[in-house]
Amino acid sequence: MTAALYDIPLNKIDGSAASLREHAGEVLLIVNVASKCGLTPQYAGLEKLHETYGERKFAVLGFPTNDFAGQEPGSDSEIAAFCTANFGVQFPMYSKLVATGPDKHPLYVHLTAAQPETEGRAAVETMLRGYKIEPTAAPEVVWNFEKFLVDRSGRVVRRFAPDIVPDAAELVGAIESEIARA
């Protein structure tokens, strides 16, 4: 399964062709992001994680999606400008893609199959229902800012609910544990 993760065709936010192969050997936190979500301030915490652990072969990778309540309507260039201007984002950002449903991008097909359980999902489902939003069915991504932790060999090892913030003890602990496995 690891070769498949690194070989999935992607585009960077500037439109250039890419894959995750350039991140082989790094611990990755893959996050579906959105600019008009109540969770958007997590960009700042994600950037802090990237800065804190980047020298230890760790990277946050952002994948904009417009799958949830139309909260990422912008073009790739608008998204990039927003992230830089508002949050100083320096971590790699990729072109907008679909993270859930029948048109789901192969990256998210891979991620959700490799780690179908989302830690903390029930609380997010309850919150969404409180807003009269019916959550996606597991193993689909439940909302913006869901986080997939990938080890150095490309294996998806943990998956965290959107409301688990970047500085949450369980997320930071999981990242540090994977980094330490050098």
N, CA, C and O of each residue as an XYZ file, in Angstrom:
728
protein
N       0.816     -1.194      0.000
C       0.000      0.000      0.000
C       0.863      1.262      0.000
O       0.423      2.302     -0.491
N       2.059      1.193      0.531
C       2.872      2.406      0.640
C       3.273      2.943     -0.725
O       3.252      4.156     -0.936
N       3.633      2.080     -1.643
C       4.015      2.566     -2.969
C       2.843      3.307     -3.594
O       3.043      4.330     -4.249
N       1.626      2.811     -3.407
C       0.449      3.453     -3.982
C       0.298      4.877     -3.453
O      -0.023      5.779     -4.225
N       0.522      5.104     -2.154
C       0.394      6.445     -1.586
C       1.368      7.406     -2.265
O       0.978      8.506     -2.655
N       2.612      7.007     -2.406
C       3.621      7.886     -2.977
C       3.456      8.094     -4.484
O       3.990      9.057     -5.035
N       2.729      7.212     -5.146
C       2.601      7.288     -6.597
C       1.308      7.927     -7.084
O       1.117      8.066     -8.292
N       0.420      8.318     -6.186
C      -0.847      8.930     -6.587
C      -0.563     10.297     -7.221
O       0.079     11.144     -6.600
N      -1.035     10.514     -8.445
C      -0.807     11.808     -9.099
C      -1.568     12.932     -8.387
O      -2.751     12.802     -8.070
N      -0.867     14.018     -8.149
C      -1.429     15.193     -7.493
C      -0.973     16.434     -8.233
O      -0.127     16.359     -9.124
N      -1.529     17.569     -7.867
C      -1.030     18.856     -8.339
C      -0.780     19.738     -7.132
O      -1.578     19.767     -6.195
N       0.333     20.457     -7.160
C       0.587     21.448     -6.126
C      -0.372     22.614     -6.347
O      -0.998     22.725     -7.402
N      -0.480     23.470     -5.353
C      -1.436     24.572     -5.443
C      -1.107     25.545     -6.577
O      -1.976     26.295     -7.020
N       0.147     25.535     -7.049
C       0.521     26.379     -8.197
C       0.213     25.701     -9.529
O       0.511     26.248    -10.591
N      -0.387     24.503     -9.472
C      -0.778     23.790    -10.685
C       0.247     22.808    -11.201
O      -0.058     22.037    -12.111
N       1.443     22.806    -10.659
C       2.485     21.894    -11.142
C       2.193     20.455    -10.695
O       1.656     20.226     -9.612
N       2.551     19.509    -11.540
C       2.343     18.095    -11.246
C       3.222     17.669    -10.077
O       4.346     18.146     -9.923
N       2.696     16.768     -9.259
C       3.434     16.320     -8.074
C       2.944     14.939     -7.665
O       1.991     14.398     -8.226
N       3.618     14.396     -6.682
C       3.182     13.204     -5.963
C       3.762     13.322     -4.562
O       4.521     14.249     -4.278
N       3.414     12.404     -3.701
C       3.974     12.433     -2.348
C       5.354     11.775     -2.294
O       5.963     11.709     -1.227
N       5.850     11.290     -3.431
C       7.169     10.667     -3.493
C       8.242     11.606     -2.932
O       9.179     11.147     -2.280
N       8.114     12.912     -3.178
C       9.110     13.864     -2.668
C       9.122     13.922     -1.140
O      10.045     14.487     -0.554
N       8.110     13.347     -0.491
C       8.045     13.312      0.972
C       8.351     11.923      1.545
O       8.196     11.699      2.745
N       8.782     10.999      0.695
C       9.134      9.653      1.181
C      10.201      9.787      2.265
O      11.153     10.555      2.124
N      10.030      9.042      3.332
C      10.967      9.089      4.444
C      10.621     10.122      5.494
O      11.295     10.211      6.520
N       9.579     10.905      5.255
C       9.133     11.900      6.230
C       7.869     11.401      6.938
O       7.121     10.587      6.396
N       7.647     11.897      8.141
C       6.363     11.716      8.821
C       5.467     12.823      8.283
O       5.875     13.983      8.234
N       4.251     12.471      7.880
C       3.348     13.434      7.254
C       2.059     13.581      8.053
O       1.564     12.615      8.633
N       1.524     14.786      8.078
C       0.186     15.033      8.580
C      -0.586     15.615      7.411
O      -0.382     16.766      7.024
N      -1.481     14.800      6.850
C      -2.273     15.189      5.685
C      -3.618     15.700      6.192
O      -4.319     15.015      6.936
N      -3.967     16.931      5.771
C      -5.148     17.607      6.298
C      -5.975     18.176      5.145
O      -5.440     18.853      4.268
N      -7.292     17.898      5.149
C      -8.181     18.562      4.196
C      -8.605     19.889      4.812
O      -9.205     19.921      5.887
N      -8.292     20.972      4.129
C      -8.430     22.318      4.685
C      -9.491     23.127      3.934
O      -9.867     22.795      2.810
N      -9.963     24.197      4.583
C     -10.946     25.096      3.985
C     -10.787     26.490      4.587
O     -10.436     26.632      5.758
N     -11.045     27.506      3.787
C     -10.814     28.895      4.185
C     -11.988     29.559      4.893
O     -11.808     30.592      5.537
N     -13.176     28.993      4.790
C     -14.367     29.653      5.342
C     -15.089     28.754      6.342
O     -16.318     28.704      6.375
N     -14.321     28.058      7.142
C     -14.828     27.089      8.111
C     -14.563     27.628      9.517
O     -13.612     28.383      9.725
N     -15.388     27.247     10.466
C     -15.134     27.614     11.850
C     -13.801     27.084     12.358
O     -13.260     27.594     13.339
N     -13.266     26.051     11.687
C     -11.995     25.452     12.081
C     -10.794     26.056     11.334
O      -9.654     25.662     11.579
N     -11.042     26.998     10.437
C      -9.974     27.604      9.637
C      -8.810     28.136     10.474
O      -7.669     28.057     10.019
N      -9.043     28.679     11.684
C      -7.901     29.133     12.493
C      -6.868     28.035     12.788
O      -5.760     28.336     13.232
N      -7.223     26.761     12.543
C      -6.245     25.686     12.724
C      -5.047     25.833     11.793
O      -3.994     25.251     12.055
N      -5.184     26.598     10.713
C      -4.035     26.837      9.837
C      -2.832     27.313     10.645
O      -1.709     26.877     10.393
N      -3.053     28.197     11.607
C      -1.946     28.735     12.411
C      -1.259     27.629     13.195
O      -0.030     27.572     13.233
N      -2.030     26.754     13.818
C      -1.459     25.644     14.571
C      -0.761     24.626     13.677
O       0.266     24.061     14.054
N      -1.321     24.393     12.493
C      -0.685     23.472     11.547
C       0.666     24.025     11.100
O       1.643     23.284     10.988
N       0.712     25.336     10.846
C       1.981     25.959     10.464
C       2.992     25.850     11.604
O       4.175     25.610     11.362
N       2.539     26.022     12.831
C       3.440     25.905     13.983
C       3.994     24.478     14.087
O       5.181     24.300     14.359
N       3.154     23.464     13.874
C       3.644     22.077     13.861
C       4.710     21.909     12.787
O       5.769     21.331     13.032
N       4.421     22.414     11.606
C       5.355     22.287     10.480
C       6.696     22.946     10.810
O       7.754     22.389     10.516
N       6.650     24.123     11.415
C       7.881     24.825     11.781
C       8.623     24.109     12.915
O       9.849     24.004     12.894
N       7.872     23.623     13.897
C       8.480     22.986     15.073
C       9.202     21.691     14.715
O      10.299     21.435     15.211
N       8.595     20.879     13.862
C       9.126     19.536     13.598
C       9.722     19.368     12.196
O      10.221     18.293     11.864
N       9.676     20.413     11.375
C      10.140     20.312      9.997
C      11.574     19.849      9.839
O      11.890     19.104      8.911
N      12.439     20.282     10.731
C      13.852     19.889     10.642
C      14.068     18.426     11.025
O      15.156     17.881     10.841
N      13.015     17.794     11.561
C      13.109     16.384     11.961
C      12.381     15.478     10.965
O      11.869     14.418     11.325
N      12.348     15.915      9.716
C      11.716     15.151      8.629
C      10.231     14.913      8.897
O       9.746     13.781      8.871
N       9.533     16.007      9.152
C       8.081     16.014      9.335
C       7.519     17.117      8.447
O       8.134     18.172      8.294
N       6.352     16.869      7.863
C       5.691     17.893      7.059
C       4.185     17.814      7.219
O       3.602     16.731      7.261
N       3.563     18.986      7.308
C       2.115     19.109      7.181
C       1.854     19.309      5.700
O       2.563     20.072      5.044
N       0.843     18.634      5.163
C       0.454     18.793      3.769
C      -1.023     19.186      3.734
O      -1.870     18.468      4.265
N      -1.332     20.320      3.112
C      -2.700     20.812      3.052
C      -3.357     20.515      1.721
O      -2.784     20.754      0.658
N      -4.582     19.984      1.796
C      -5.374     19.654      0.608
C      -6.727     20.345      0.711
O      -7.629     19.836      1.377
N      -6.885     21.509      0.057
C      -8.167     22.199      0.104
C      -9.289     21.354     -0.502
O      -9.109     20.678     -1.516
N     -10.446     21.415      0.149
C     -11.634     20.732     -0.358
C     -12.836     21.649     -0.190
O     -12.888     22.458      0.736
N     -13.784     21.517     -1.079
C     -15.031     22.282     -1.003
C     -16.193     21.327     -0.748
O     -17.318     21.587     -1.174
N     -15.923     20.229     -0.058
C     -16.902     19.158      0.131
C     -17.917     19.427      1.232
O     -18.970     18.792      1.262
N     -17.626     20.345      2.127
C     -18.449     20.511      3.312
C     -19.002     21.927      3.376
O     -18.280     22.879      3.674
N     -20.297     22.051      3.090
C     -21.028     23.325      3.183
C     -20.398     24.432      2.328
O     -20.523     25.611      2.659
N     -19.728     24.067      1.239
C     -19.158     25.056      0.327
C     -18.174     25.988      1.000
O     -18.128     27.175      0.679
N     -17.374     25.465      1.941
C     -16.495     26.314      2.739
C     -15.121     26.555      2.117
O     -14.258     27.172      2.744
N     -14.911     26.075      0.891
C     -13.674     26.388      0.158
C     -14.024     26.670     -1.295
O     -13.695     25.880     -2.180
N     -14.700     27.811     -1.546
C     -15.150     28.102     -2.906
C     -14.077     28.680     -3.824
O     -14.270     28.708     -5.040
N     -12.971     29.135     -3.285
C     -11.966     29.844     -4.071
C     -11.176     28.975     -5.025
O     -11.189     27.746     -4.956
N     -10.482     29.671     -5.924
C      -9.553     29.000     -6.839
C      -8.273     28.676     -6.068
O      -8.076     29.162     -4.954
N      -7.415     27.865     -6.655
C      -6.148     27.532     -6.009
C      -5.341     28.792     -5.703
O      -4.759     28.902     -4.624
N      -5.297     29.742     -6.638
C      -4.507     30.955     -6.391
C      -5.129     31.789     -5.272
O      -4.401     32.381     -4.475
N      -6.448     31.847     -5.197
C      -7.105     32.575     -4.105
C      -6.839     31.902     -2.759
O      -6.595     32.578     -1.759
N      -6.887     30.577     -2.739
C      -6.621     29.819     -1.513
C      -5.187     30.072     -1.047
O      -4.952     30.344      0.131
N      -4.235     29.981     -1.968
C      -2.828     30.198     -1.622
C      -2.623     31.601     -1.051
O      -1.934     31.766     -0.045
N      -3.219     32.610     -1.688
C      -3.076     33.989     -1.212
C      -3.698     34.143      0.175
O      -3.120     34.804      1.038
N      -4.862     33.545      0.400
C      -5.535     33.616      1.702
C      -4.662     32.996      2.796
O      -4.476     33.590      3.859
N      -4.131     31.806      2.531
C      -3.330     31.090      3.533
C      -2.055     31.848      3.894
O      -1.664     31.899      5.060
N      -1.418     32.430      2.897
C      -0.188     33.189      3.137
C      -0.488     34.482      3.883
O       0.179     34.802      4.867
N      -1.485     35.224      3.421
C      -1.792     36.529      4.018
C      -2.323     36.418      5.439
O      -1.973     37.228      6.297
N      -3.166     35.419      5.695
C      -3.838     35.336      6.990
C      -3.134     34.462      8.021
O      -3.281     34.683      9.223
N      -2.369     33.468      7.563
C      -1.771     32.520      8.502
C      -0.291     32.264      8.258
O       0.309     31.454      8.965
N       0.314     32.927      7.282
C       1.733     32.735      7.005
C       2.089     31.303      6.648
O       3.186     30.837      6.956
N       1.166     30.604      6.001
C       1.370     29.182      5.694
C       2.577     28.990      4.780
O       2.662     29.570      3.698
N       3.500     28.164      5.245
C       4.681     27.792      4.460
C       4.683     26.300      4.146
O       5.448     25.847      3.294
N       3.823     25.526      4.836
C       3.807     24.088      4.561
C       3.228     23.841      3.169
O       2.471     24.664      2.655
N       3.585     22.704      2.556
C       3.132     22.424      1.194
C       1.600     22.370      1.089
O       0.919     21.701      1.867
N       1.099     23.095      0.104
C      -0.329     23.093     -0.202
C      -0.507     22.511     -1.609
O       0.313     22.720     -2.503
N      -1.588     21.788     -1.763
C      -1.881     21.124     -3.023
C      -3.164     21.679     -3.619
O      -3.920     22.390     -2.958
N      -3.390     21.344     -4.867
C      -4.573     21.796     -5.576
C      -5.839     21.242     -4.925
O      -5.842     20.141     -4.374
N      -6.903     22.019     -4.999
C      -8.187     21.610     -4.434
C      -8.607     20.268     -5.050
O      -8.463     20.047     -6.252
N      -9.124     19.389     -4.202
C      -9.585     18.079     -4.642
C     -10.842     17.685     -3.875
O     -11.296     18.423     -3.001
N     -11.395     16.536     -4.198
C     -12.589     16.009     -3.540
C     -12.154     14.932     -2.549
O     -11.469     13.979     -2.921
N     -12.557     15.087     -1.285
C     -12.123     14.165     -0.230
C     -13.189     13.161      0.191
O     -12.905     12.265      0.986
N     -14.383     13.287     -0.315
C     -15.467     12.399      0.099
C     -16.465     12.201     -1.033
O     -16.545     13.016     -1.952
N     -17.222     11.115     -0.961
C     -18.262     10.868     -1.958
C     -17.776     10.091     -3.165
O     -16.637      9.627     -3.203
N     -18.655      9.953     -4.156
C     -18.349      9.102     -5.319
C     -17.220      9.621     -6.203
O     -16.601      8.838     -6.923
N     -16.939     10.919     -6.165
C     -15.867     11.496     -6.983
C     -14.584     11.729     -6.180
O     -13.724     12.510     -6.586
N     -14.465     11.045     -5.041
C     -13.323     11.207     -4.141
C     -12.007     10.951     -4.876
O     -11.873      9.990     -5.634
N     -11.044     11.835     -4.629
C      -9.717     11.729     -5.235
C      -9.040     10.435     -4.766
O      -9.255     10.009     -3.631
N      -8.226      9.806     -5.623
C      -7.528      8.572     -5.229
C      -6.717      8.702     -3.933
O      -6.556      7.714     -3.216
N      -6.204      9.897     -3.618
C      -5.486     10.070     -2.358
C      -6.409      9.758     -1.183
O      -6.019      9.047     -0.258
N      -7.616     10.281     -1.217
C      -8.549     10.058     -0.109
C      -9.168      8.667     -0.152
O      -9.565      8.145      0.890
N      -9.260      8.059     -1.323
C      -9.647      6.645     -1.395
C      -8.623      5.831     -0.602
O      -8.980      4.975      0.208
N      -7.349      6.117     -0.851
C      -6.261      5.404     -0.181
C      -6.269      5.669      1.328
O      -6.219      4.731      2.123
N      -6.331      6.941      1.721
C      -6.254      7.295      3.137
C      -7.395      6.679      3.945
O      -7.159      6.105      5.008
N      -8.615      6.792      3.454
C      -9.763      6.292      4.219
C      -9.802      4.765      4.248
O     -10.280      4.180      5.221
N      -9.306      4.114      3.195
C      -9.231      2.649      3.208
C      -8.147      2.178      4.175
O      -8.326      1.188      4.884
N      -7.033      2.887      4.198
C      -5.907      2.490      5.049
C      -6.201      2.723      6.528
O      -5.701      1.988      7.380
N      -7.001      3.732      6.839
C      -7.322      4.052      8.240
C      -8.805      4.456      8.306
O      -9.127      5.643      8.329
N      -9.708      3.453      8.335
C     -11.142      3.752      8.295
C     -11.713      4.353      9.583
O     -12.793      4.944      9.559
N     -11.009      4.211     10.695
C     -11.502      4.723     11.979
C     -10.928      6.109     12.255
O      -9.720      6.321     12.149
N     -11.804      7.053     12.611
C     -11.390      8.412     12.953
C     -11.492      8.593     14.462
O     -12.577      8.482     15.032
N     -10.374      8.867     15.100
C     -10.384      9.110     16.539
C     -11.142     10.402     16.821
O     -10.815     11.450     16.264
N     -12.158     10.330     17.690
C     -12.939     11.506     18.052
C     -14.091     11.825     17.121
O     -14.696     12.889     17.248
N     -14.412     10.949     16.197
C     -15.459     11.212     15.203
C     -16.840     11.440     15.816
O     -17.580     12.311     15.358
N     -17.195     10.675     16.839
C     -18.547     10.758     17.404
C     -18.887     12.174     17.867
O     -20.009     12.639     17.668
N     -17.934     12.853     18.478
C     -18.194     14.217     18.958
C     -18.461     15.173     17.797
O     -19.308     16.059     17.910
N     -17.758     15.004     16.701
C     -17.966     15.854     15.529
C     -19.326     15.562     14.909
O     -20.032     16.482     14.497
N     -19.692     14.301     14.843
C     -21.011     13.948     14.316
C     -22.115     14.600     15.149
O     -23.073     15.136     14.592
N     -21.991     14.560     16.464
C     -22.977     15.180     17.355
C     -23.035     16.687     17.119
O     -24.119     17.265     17.045
N     -21.877     17.321     17.000
C     -21.820     18.760     16.751
C     -22.495     19.108     15.424
O     -23.282     20.053     15.359
N     -22.193     18.352     14.368
C     -22.792     18.623     13.064
C     -24.310     18.478     13.111
O     -25.035     19.304     12.557
N     -24.783     17.434     13.769
C     -26.238     17.238     13.881
C     -26.882     18.394     14.632
O     -28.027     18.751     14.354
N     -26.157     18.983     15.583
C     -26.649     20.160     16.296
C     -26.859     21.348     15.364
O     -27.681     22.221     15.640
N     -26.126     21.378     14.275
C     -26.275     22.414     13.241
C     -27.207     21.944     12.121
O     -27.297     22.587     11.075
N     -27.893     20.835     12.342
C     -28.814     20.256     11.342
C     -28.091     19.820     10.076
O     -28.638     19.894      8.975
N     -26.843     19.360     10.251
C     -26.050     18.821      9.139
C     -25.878     17.323      9.386
O     -25.382     16.916     10.436
N     -26.285     16.513      8.424
C     -26.114     15.067      8.563
C     -24.681     14.713      8.162
O     -24.270     14.972      7.031
N     -23.919     14.122      9.090
C     -22.520     13.790      8.779
C     -22.420     12.699      7.711
O     -23.346     11.913      7.514
N     -21.292     12.674      7.042
C     -20.992     11.593      6.110
C     -20.916     10.293      6.903
O     -20.663     10.299      8.108
N     -21.136      9.194      6.219
C     -21.030      7.881      6.866
C     -19.565      7.464      6.916
O     -18.820      7.670      5.958
N     -19.161      6.881      8.028
C     -17.801      6.336      8.130
C     -17.651      5.265      7.058
O     -18.617      4.549      6.792
N     -16.508      5.124      6.443
C     -15.208      5.712      6.768
C     -14.922      7.037      6.065
O     -13.777      7.488      6.059
N     -15.939      7.671      5.470
C     -15.706      8.942      4.774
C     -15.154     10.002      5.726
O     -15.376      9.931      6.935
N     -14.438     10.976      5.183
C     -14.004     12.148      5.943
C     -15.268     12.840      6.434
O     -16.218     13.018      5.672
N     -15.279     13.232      7.712
C     -16.497     13.781      8.309
C     -16.640     15.289      8.115
O     -17.762     15.791      8.054
N     -15.516     16.031      8.016
C     -15.589     17.489      7.879
C     -14.205     18.027      7.540
O     -13.235     17.273      7.466
N     -14.124     19.325      7.337
C     -12.846     19.993      7.089
C     -11.896     19.792      8.270
O     -12.334     19.693      9.417
N     -10.627     19.733      7.990
C      -9.538     19.653      8.967
C      -9.430     18.282      9.652
O      -8.958     18.191     10.786
N      -9.865     17.224      8.967
C      -9.575     15.871      9.447
C      -8.100     15.619      9.141
O      -7.577     16.094      8.133
N      -7.438     14.871     10.016
C      -5.987     14.729      9.937
C      -5.571     13.262      9.846
O      -6.010     12.437     10.647
N      -4.724     12.941      8.868
C      -4.173     11.599      8.689
C      -2.682     11.656      8.979
O      -1.959     12.445      8.370
N      -2.219     10.825      9.906
C      -0.798     10.755     10.243
C      -0.181      9.574      9.504
O      -0.651      8.442      9.614
N       0.881      9.856      8.746
C       1.544      8.868      7.898
C       2.974      8.695      8.397
O       3.683      9.676      8.621
N       3.396      7.435      8.570
C       4.757      7.193      9.062
C       5.782      7.323      7.935
O       5.422      7.561      6.782
N       7.047      7.167      8.276
C       8.134      7.372      7.313
C       8.101      6.394      6.133
O       8.675      6.676      5.081
N       7.441      5.264      6.299
C       7.367      4.295      5.205
C       6.121      4.479      4.346
O       5.902      3.719      3.402
N       5.296      5.489      4.667
C       4.104      5.751      3.868
C       2.858      5.051      4.376
O       1.845      5.010      3.678
N       2.916      4.500      5.583
C       1.762      3.806      6.157
C       0.925      4.788      6.967
O       1.456      5.539      7.785
N      -0.395      4.780      6.735
C      -1.311      5.642      7.489
C      -1.507      5.006      8.863
O      -2.085      3.924      8.971
N      -1.026      5.677      9.916
C      -1.004      5.067     11.249
C      -2.081      5.580     12.194
O      -2.491      4.850     13.096
N      -2.552      6.804     12.018
C      -3.600      7.365     12.879
C      -4.441      8.333     12.057
O      -4.018      8.831     11.013
N      -5.633      8.580     12.558
C      -6.559      9.503     11.897
C      -7.320     10.254     12.984
O      -7.909      9.643     13.876
N      -7.303     11.575     12.902
C      -7.864     12.410     13.959
C      -9.024     13.259     13.442
O      -8.985     13.781     12.328
N     -10.046     13.383     14.270
C     -11.223     14.178     13.942
C     -10.866     15.643     13.737
O      -9.863     16.125     14.263
N     -11.694     16.350     12.969
C     -11.428     17.761     12.676
C     -11.269     18.657     13.896
O     -10.487     19.608     13.859
N     -11.992     18.376     14.975
C     -11.922     19.267     16.140
C     -10.757     18.956     17.071
O     -10.612     19.603     18.108
N      -9.927     17.982     16.724
C      -8.689     17.743     17.478
C      -7.675     18.742     16.919
O      -7.151     18.575     15.818
N      -7.416     19.778     17.706
C      -6.606     20.907     17.237
C      -5.130     20.523     17.124
O      -4.681     19.566     17.755
N      -4.383     21.271     16.319
C      -2.972     20.927     16.093
C      -2.108     20.822     17.343
O      -1.137     20.066     17.347
N      -2.435     21.561     18.406
C      -1.620     21.457     19.619
C      -2.220     20.520     20.670
O      -1.780     20.523     21.820
N      -3.218     19.722     20.289
C      -3.809     18.751     21.214
C      -2.765     17.707     21.609
O      -1.990     17.237     20.775
N      -2.759     17.356     22.885
C      -1.754     16.421     23.409
C      -1.716     15.111     22.631
O      -0.635     14.596     22.346
N      -2.887     14.560     22.280
C      -2.894     13.268     21.590
C      -2.300     13.362     20.187
O      -1.648     12.423     19.730
N      -2.515     14.477     19.504
C      -1.947     14.648     18.166
C      -0.446     14.902     18.249
O       0.329     14.257     17.544
N      -0.033     15.822     19.089
C       1.397     16.123     19.245
C       2.164     14.870     19.706
O       3.258     14.591     19.216
N       1.585     14.132     20.641
C       2.219     12.905     21.116
C       2.391     11.878     20.001
O       3.428     11.221     19.902
N       1.355     11.747     19.157
C       1.437     10.792     18.048
C       2.507     11.219     17.043
O       3.261     10.383     16.544
N       2.572     12.509     16.746
C       3.591     13.024     15.827
C       4.992     12.773     16.404
O       5.870     12.256     15.713
N       5.188     13.136     17.655
C       6.505     12.955     18.279
C       6.903     11.490     18.330
O       8.074     11.157     18.148
N       5.934     10.610     18.577
C       6.210      9.167     18.609
C       6.689      8.680     17.230
O       7.648      7.914     17.137
N       6.020      9.129     16.175
C       6.419      8.714     14.823
C       7.782      9.302     14.442
O       8.602      8.615     13.833
N       8.023     10.551     14.792
C       9.318     11.166     14.493
C      10.446     10.424     15.187
O      11.525     10.251     14.619
N      10.197      9.982     16.422
C      11.216      9.301     17.212
C      11.585      7.923     16.650
O      12.625      7.364     16.999
N      10.734      7.385     15.783
C      10.988      6.043     15.219
C      12.074      6.048     14.156
O      12.335      5.011     13.547
N      12.701      7.162     13.921
C      13.771      7.306     12.913
C      14.254      5.971     12.438
O      15.147      5.902     11.594
